[in-house]
């Protein structure tokens, strides 16, 4: 891979994901630890196939600066690539065959010559203002800006500029956390050709949607506040409308709008479901595990958090409360993927756990932090 017999790959049956990079778990199956600046012989994977005979790996998560996988994919299709480069530059991906590409844009200019064969989706995270596309366009562009964590987000709306070279797209998704600083939709005028729009998270200035009369598909997911959302009759070309896990009060109006529009002309598909209160969003997304990967690790953290909440709520003595915090802290000591960032999140979770009135009466924040520091690995 990086030299003769440089790595040993342990395959896990049924897993199509391969993780490569300096932070790849060394003891995990389907993972290869490689320094970010090392050159990789991507053709070493040519001999691998899944039981159906299709090329393996189907999905690659790579943290490093060797962009050779783009040229390699010209000869074999890759279903999905998550690329986290550490440095910017210009990369020619014109011949690449990658269906779904996600890039964690570094804090340096990164230009990408997009594939001549249009990829199905391109997702950009991180420093979006550092990215420039050259030629081509994906079927769907997803922009996922860092707008502040749920626990420390500003209430001031932020704008998301259209990356150079990607202003003529027809499909756009803006995605971030429901409790993060809201994204102003005033910047949507930068994409005049939009027919498909997905919104996930917190937004303001919904009146800007009225300047998108050509929308045929509009999707809202995990949107906690829809104040000012225009009537669906505003979109004469609309064929598909989805609202899932959205603001409860506005959601009821959206259901009425769907019925009103359907009486005038049939929609191809419509669904307004899982209407939620603000309290639900806070309970589900106010925890400090939102950025944890993989998702299974995030779910384990949430389960441990809920168990600690329950134990603290039923504790009658300081000793019982402290033991609940000990169990919570030690539950993460043997889990892979718990590094400095995750430890900081866990410290913040401890603060949240003892912020409840009953828990704080038994064990204060300072004592809780002492317990956390004493028992973390």
PyMOL commands that set and color helices and strands:
alter all, ss='L'
color gray80, all
select helices_A, chain A and resi 42-45+68-72+128-130+185-190+206-211+232-234+248-264+278-285+295-314+318-330+340-353+357-362+365-375
alter helices_A, ss='H'
color red, helices_A
select strands_A, chain A and resi 17-21+31-33+59-63+78-84+90-92+98-105+110-113+121-126+131-134+140-145+171-175+183-184+196-200+203-204+217-223+240-247+269-276
alter strands_A, ss='S'
color yellow, strands_A
deselect
rebuild
show_as cartoon
